[in-house]
Amino acid sequence: MINLWLDLPVFWMIVAVTLTFGLSAMAMNWLTHHSPLAARFQERRGIVAPFFTVVSLLFGLFLAFLAADVWDKKSRGHRAVIAERDALTALLKLSDVAVPEGSRVAVAVADYTRSVVDVEWPRMQDQESSTETTALADLLLYEVALKGEDAELSAPLHDNLLRKVLRLREARADRLTLSAEGPEQLTWTAVLLLALMTQIALAAVHLERSKPQRAALAIFTISAVVAISVVAAYERPFDGPIRIAPEPLIEVISAY
């Protein structure tokens, strides 16, 4: 259920969470003040305001921890893509120094980059990688490790090329790992349930009058919808509604 919601475009994601908590707020107000059971709820008047604070604090803490994890994954995804771009750019520049032997490295870099952008990037939306891109990454390593030595490249140049290829593979592994990570189902469930419990607590401390209860529920519901929607939009760095784009790698192709 959480995955289906997170798969929605941002607009419909906001609509879904707004309807869920908006309807629950209206249902609480109706039950406690206008339903046939209202009299029974009125018997429970007298719950003090600090009771609401305890529940809302739990909701805020869980949401803050979830947001920190979400934005950390987003930041790590950006760093992985930038590291991949920097390694590819360095390989192109170092291969220029090794002309004509380095030209094979430059071709391998360009083929790998195109495969990442055109083939692997769309597959990451389904938490998958590309065997074609993996093969081209292996070919690039082969060109640097073996062909470079065959062409009698200088040892420092060959070492630099090899380090950049290994850094490239490490950055790709980080990118694919982040892409394959799903949302924290248990944490998201806890956040949504605590938001609902906060609404219940807020309704409980406003059993005396209907209008103040409606106003309090509306203020909290709008605030919760905004906070939850922002965090949800950034949940998955490579396949969510606001995903990381491959522009840094496209720059490498343009410069080739």
C-alpha positions as CSV (number, residue, x, y, z in Angstrom):
1,M,0.0,0.0,0.0
2,I,2.8,2.4,0.9
3,N,4.6,1.6,-2.4
4,L,1.4,2.2,-4.4
5,W,1.0,5.6,-2.8
6,L,4.7,6.6,-3.3
7,D,4.4,5.6,-6.9
8,L,1.8,8.3,-7.6
9,P,2.8,11.6,-9.2
10,V,3.3,14.4,-6.6
11,F,-0.2,16.0,-7.2
12,W,-2.1,12.7,-6.7
13,M,0.2,11.8,-3.8
14,I,-0.9,15.0,-2.1
15,V,-4.5,14.4,-3.0
16,A,-4.5,10.9,-1.5
17,V,-3.0,12.0,1.8
18,T,-5.2,15.1,2.0
19,L,-8.3,13.0,1.4
20,T,-7.2,10.4,3.9
21,F,-6.6,12.8,6.8
22,G,-9.2,15.3,5.8
23,L,-11.9,12.6,5.9
24,S,-10.6,11.2,9.2
25,A,-10.7,14.7,10.7
26,M,-14.3,15.2,9.5
27,A,-15.3,11.8,10.8
28,M,-13.9,12.5,14.2
29,N,-15.8,15.8,14.5
30,W,-19.0,14.2,13.3
31,L,-18.6,11.3,15.7
32,T,-17.9,13.4,18.8
33,H,-20.4,16.2,18.2
34,H,-23.1,15.2,15.6
35,S,-23.5,11.4,15.5
36,P,-25.9,9.3,17.6
37,L,-22.8,8.3,19.6
38,A,-21.9,12.0,20.4
39,A,-23.4,11.8,23.9
40,R,-21.1,8.9,24.9
41,F,-18.1,10.8,23.6
42,Q,-19.2,13.9,25.6
43,E,-19.0,11.8,28.8
44,R,-15.3,11.7,28.3
45,R,-14.7,15.4,28.4
46,G,-11.9,16.7,30.6
47,I,-8.9,15.2,28.9
48,V,-6.2,17.9,29.4
49,A,-4.2,19.5,26.6
50,P,-0.8,18.0,27.6
51,F,-2.1,14.6,26.5
52,F,-2.2,15.9,22.9
53,T,1.4,17.1,23.2
54,V,2.8,13.7,24.0
55,V,1.3,12.1,20.9
56,S,2.2,15.0,18.6
57,L,5.8,14.9,19.9
58,L,6.0,11.2,19.0
59,F,4.6,12.0,15.5
60,G,7.1,14.8,15.0
61,L,10.1,12.7,16.1
62,F,9.2,9.8,13.8
63,L,8.6,12.1,10.9
64,A,11.9,13.9,11.6
65,F,13.9,10.7,11.7
66,L,12.2,9.5,8.4
67,A,12.9,12.9,6.7
68,A,16.6,12.7,7.8
69,D,16.9,9.2,6.3
70,V,15.1,10.3,3.1
71,W,17.3,13.4,2.5
72,D,20.4,11.4,3.3
73,K,19.6,8.9,0.6
74,K,18.9,11.8,-1.8
75,S,22.3,13.4,-1.0
76,R,24.1,10.1,-1.3
77,G,22.5,9.6,-4.7
78,H,23.6,13.0,-5.9
79,R,27.2,12.3,-4.7
80,A,27.2,9.0,-6.4
81,V,26.2,10.5,-9.8
82,I,28.7,13.3,-9.4
83,A,31.5,10.9,-8.5
84,E,30.6,8.8,-11.6
85,R,30.7,11.9,-13.8
86,D,34.0,13.0,-12.3
87,A,35.6,9.6,-12.9
88,L,34.4,9.5,-16.5
89,T,35.6,13.0,-17.2
90,A,39.0,12.2,-15.7
91,L,39.2,9.0,-17.8
92,L,38.6,11.1,-20.9
93,K,41.2,13.6,-20.1
94,L,43.8,11.0,-19.1
95,S,43.1,9.1,-22.3
96,D,43.9,12.2,-24.3
97,V,47.3,12.2,-22.8
98,A,47.8,8.6,-23.9
99,V,46.9,9.2,-27.6
100,P,46.7,7.1,-29.7
101,E,46.6,4.3,-27.3
102,G,44.1,6.1,-25.1
103,S,41.5,6.5,-27.8
104,R,40.2,3.0,-27.1
105,V,39.6,4.1,-23.5
106,A,37.8,7.2,-24.6
107,V,35.5,5.1,-26.9
108,A,34.8,2.7,-24.0
109,V,34.0,5.6,-21.7
110,A,31.5,7.1,-24.3
111,D,29.9,3.7,-24.8
112,Y,29.5,3.1,-21.1
113,T,28.1,6.6,-20.5
114,R,25.5,6.3,-23.3
115,S,24.4,2.9,-21.9
116,V,24.0,4.3,-18.4
117,V,21.8,7.2,-19.7
118,D,19.8,5.4,-22.4
119,V,19.5,1.9,-20.9
120,E,20.3,1.7,-17.2
121,W,18.7,4.9,-16.0
122,P,15.2,4.0,-17.2
123,R,15.5,0.6,-15.6
124,M,16.4,2.1,-12.3
125,Q,12.8,3.2,-12.0
126,D,12.0,-0.5,-11.6
127,Q,14.9,-1.0,-9.2
128,E,16.9,-2.9,-11.9
129,S,20.3,-2.6,-13.4
130,S,21.5,-3.3,-17.0
131,T,23.6,-6.2,-18.0
132,E,24.6,-4.3,-21.1
133,T,26.0,-1.5,-18.9
134,T,27.7,-4.0,-16.7
135,A,29.4,-5.6,-19.7
136,L,30.6,-2.1,-20.9
137,A,31.9,-1.3,-17.4
138,D,33.9,-4.6,-17.5
139,L,35.1,-3.7,-21.1
140,L,36.3,-0.3,-19.9
141,L,38.2,-2.0,-17.0
142,Y,39.7,-4.4,-19.5
143,E,40.8,-1.6,-21.8
144,V,42.6,0.2,-19.0
145,A,44.1,-2.8,-17.2
146,L,45.2,-4.8,-20.2
147,K,45.2,-2.7,-23.3
148,G,46.9,0.1,-21.5
149,E,49.7,-2.2,-20.4
150,D,50.0,-3.7,-23.9
151,A,50.5,-0.2,-25.3
152,E,53.3,0.5,-22.8
153,L,51.7,3.4,-21.1
154,S,53.8,5.1,-18.4
155,A,53.2,3.6,-15.0
156,P,51.9,6.7,-13.3
157,L,49.4,7.3,-16.1
158,H,48.3,3.7,-16.1
159,D,47.8,3.8,-12.3
160,N,45.7,6.9,-12.5
161,L,43.5,5.4,-15.2
162,L,43.1,2.3,-13.2
163,R,42.2,4.2,-10.0
164,K,39.6,6.2,-11.9
165,V,38.0,3.1,-13.4
166,L,37.8,1.5,-9.9
167,R,36.3,4.7,-8.6
168,L,33.8,4.7,-11.4
169,R,32.7,1.1,-10.6
170,E,32.4,2.1,-6.9
171,A,30.2,5.1,-7.7
172,R,28.0,3.0,-10.0
173,A,27.6,0.3,-7.3
174,D,26.5,3.1,-4.8
175,R,24.0,4.4,-7.3
176,L,22.5,1.0,-8.0
177,T,22.3,0.2,-4.3
178,L,20.4,3.3,-3.6
179,S,18.1,2.7,-6.5
180,A,17.3,-0.8,-5.3
181,E,16.5,0.3,-1.8
182,G,12.8,0.4,-1.1
183,P,10.9,2.7,1.3
184,E,11.0,2.0,5.0
185,Q,7.6,0.4,5.2
186,L,7.5,0.1,9.0
187,T,8.7,3.6,9.5
188,W,6.2,5.0,7.0
189,T,3.4,3.0,8.6
190,A,4.3,4.3,12.1
191,V,4.4,7.9,10.8
192,L,0.9,7.6,9.2
193,L,-0.6,5.9,12.2
194,L,0.9,8.5,14.6
195,A,-0.5,11.2,12.5
196,L,-3.9,9.6,12.8
197,M,-3.4,9.2,16.6
198,T,-2.5,12.8,16.8
199,Q,-5.8,13.7,15.2
200,I,-7.6,11.5,17.7
201,A,-5.7,13.1,20.6
202,L,-6.5,16.6,19.3
203,A,-10.2,15.7,19.0
204,A,-10.2,14.3,22.5
205,V,-9.0,17.5,24.1
206,H,-11.6,19.5,22.2
207,L,-14.8,17.6,23.1
208,E,-16.5,20.6,24.7
209,R,-17.3,22.5,21.5
210,S,-17.4,21.5,17.8
211,K,-16.1,24.6,16.1
212,P,-12.8,24.9,18.0
213,Q,-12.3,21.2,17.5
214,R,-12.8,21.6,13.7
215,A,-10.4,24.5,13.6
216,A,-7.7,22.6,15.6
217,L,-8.1,19.5,13.4
218,A,-7.9,21.6,10.2
219,I,-4.7,23.3,11.3
220,F,-3.0,20.1,12.3
221,T,-4.3,18.2,9.2
222,I,-3.0,20.8,6.8
223,S,0.4,20.9,8.6
224,A,0.7,17.1,8.6
225,V,-0.3,16.8,4.9
226,V,2.4,19.4,3.9
227,A,5.1,17.7,6.0
228,I,4.3,14.1,4.9
229,S,3.9,15.0,1.2
230,V,7.3,16.8,1.1
231,V,9.1,13.8,2.7
232,A,7.2,11.3,0.5
233,A,8.1,13.2,-2.7
234,Y,11.8,12.8,-2.0
235,E,11.6,9.2,-0.7
236,R,13.2,7.4,-3.6
237,P,16.2,9.2,-5.2
238,F,16.1,7.5,-8.6
239,D,12.5,6.3,-9.2
240,G,10.3,8.6,-7.0
241,P,8.3,11.6,-8.2
242,I,11.2,14.0,-7.7
243,R,14.1,11.8,-9.0
244,I,17.7,12.5,-9.7
245,A,18.3,13.2,-13.4
246,P,21.2,11.9,-15.5
247,E,22.3,15.4,-16.7
248,P,25.8,15.2,-15.1
249,L,26.5,12.1,-17.2
250,I,24.9,13.6,-20.3
251,E,27.5,16.4,-20.0
252,V,30.2,13.8,-20.3
253,I,28.7,12.5,-23.6
254,S,28.4,16.1,-24.9
255,A,32.1,16.8,-24.1
256,Y,33.3,13.6,-25.9
